[in-house]
Amino acid sequence: DKVTPEEYQALLCKLHYLERSTKHLTIDEGLDEDIHSHLQHLAPQAIPITHITSNPKPIAPTIQSIVERENIDESFKNPTISPSRPSQPSQPTQDYKQIIHYSKLKEGISIPWVLIIPLVAFLVFSNGLYGGIVYDDAVAIEKNGDIRPESSWLDMWKNDYWGNPINTPGVWTCKSYRPFTVLSFRINYILHSTSTFGYHLINVVFHSIDSFLVFLIARVVFDYKNEDKSKFKTEILSVVTALIFSVHPIHTDAVDSIVGRAEVLYTCFFCLCFLTYVKASQGLRTDWIYLLISCACFVASCLCKEMGIMVLPINCAYDLLFNYDFVDILNNLLRGRLTLVKNKVTQLKWGGFFGRTLVLFIIGAAYMVHRILFVGGLAGITMQYHHNPIAFASGWDKWRTVMYTHWIYVRLLFYPTYLSADYSMDCVPMIKSWLDIRNLLTLSLYASVVCGVLFVTFKKDSTYKNQLLLSFSFYLFPFIP
């Protein structure tokens, strides 16, 4: 029952695979002492072990059963090693790669999610394709001169979302500068005038694209530190995330109303900006071509809707959490492990994080300068009280109500009932006193968020802290504007 070098190498390679793919490992105490100690070293951290003390099996059949159980080909079961010299250290690595390659084939997803996820999103929202013109659609389509062929192509770059001059005193304007969205309306109008089917079709198509982009983003998040390179769990979690996004009722207004075009367009470029930034940020290195593409997607997202600017802090959060493990740096700093902190900080080179962050800062600052100098910031907005009562409030009455709307958004995320296409006309009554019971809902939300972030950040050996924090940033940062 002596172990040959070939069988010993095969077993050691297979142990690496079992370490990642087995939930319970049974080992034989009659094994060779070296192999037994190696098993004890690999398994205890993650795999429950049962020891067999009676009727120990010979080692060769044990190896044979391990190898044959996975149907690995003969070349792996009997690796060729020259009898005249000891085995080379490169052989286990080669065999281990063969095992990993096999596990990928076994666990790989053959279903074409690139087709299924967009198809589900399209089918769910296709019942709105024959909808008419309602609410703000009339202002954006029927009364908007910028989308008509007889107007100049330059007008949309000087006017607001509704076709009104953006800096003319006394003219109503909401300061919404979204020329790319207006351009898409103009193309629709050239093709089929005010027939609504084409407008709704483009909205549903872009929502389908957005759903697939969410799938790609989820894969980036869930694949972080996926050491066993098993794609099955990552794929399933990503698919579930994308399907929830694709069918969630909270998207009804954005997809089924024509003016919701701004939401589905800016989301598309928002996701593309993040995904190309992921490609651009290679740890200590930067792919400047992808970074330029990411900046272009950022500009396009902002010109579809102003919320696009919040992709920049999300990109920075990805860089800090996934490339440099900023939470680990913070924990080491608080525990006085200055050497570890120094080693991490020295990795923040100008060709890496600092250089990318500088580019993001410049492009973000340029957009804000344009917003302030050309659009005029938020000053001079002329609207009536019933359009947005919160905008006319002041002091704590305003901020209590604003913070309560955050609770409403979270409630709709988990319990999407009583949806509305228009929250004007005082649909959300102002909170004019600290004694209003709704303040407790706001307080509970903010307390839960703060406690959750602190727990995830400072919990020792938290496996998914970076994934959770990055996912939370996707929900938090768009609320800031």
Sequence and secondary structure as in RCSB ss.txt:
>XXXX:A:sequence
DKVTPEEYQALLCKLHYLERSTKHLTIDEGLDEDIHSHLQHLAPQAIPITHITSNPKPIAPTIQSIVERENIDES
FKNPTISPSRPSQPSQPTQDYKQIIHYSKLKEGISIPWVLIIPLVAFLVFSNGLYGGIVYDDAVAIEKNGDIRPE
SSWLDMWKNDYWGNPINTPGVWTCKSYRPFTVLSFRINYILHSTSTFGYHLINVVFHSIDSFLVFLIARVVFDYK
NEDKSKFKTEILSVVTALIFSVHPIHTDAVDSIVGRAEVLYTCFFCLCFLTYVKASQGLRTDWIYLLISCACFVA
SCLCKEMGIMVLPINCAYDLLFNYDFVDILNNLLRGRLTLVKNKVTQLKWGGFFGRTLVLFIIGAAYMVHRILFV
GGLAGITMQYHHNPIAFASGWDKWRTVMYTHWIYVRLLFYPTYLSADYSMDCVPMIKSWLDIRNLLTLSLYASVV
CGVLFVTFKKDSTYKNQLLLSFSFYLFPFIP
>XXXX:A:secstr
    HHHHHHHHHHHHHHHHH S EEEETTS HHHHHHHHHHSTTTS EEEE SS   HHHHHHHHHHHTT  HH
HHS    TTS   THHHHHHHHHHHHHHHHHH   S HHHHHHHHHHHHHGGGTT    TTHIIIIIS GGGSTT
S TTGGGTB TTS BTT TTS B     HHHHHHHHHHHHHHTT HHHHHHHHHHHHHHHHHHHHHHHHHHHTTT
 TT  HHHHHHHHHHHHHHHHH GGGHHHHHSGGGHHHHHHHHHHHHHHHHHHHHEETTEE HHHHHHHHHHHHH
HHHH GGGGGHHHHHHHHIIIIIS HHHHHHHHHTT HHHHHHHHTT  TTTHHHHHHHHHHHHHHHHHHIIIII
 TTTT B  GGG HHHH  HHHHHHHHHHHHHHHHHHHHS  S  S  TTTSS     TT THHHHHHHHHHHHH
HHHHHHHHSTT TTHHHHHHHHHHHHGGG  
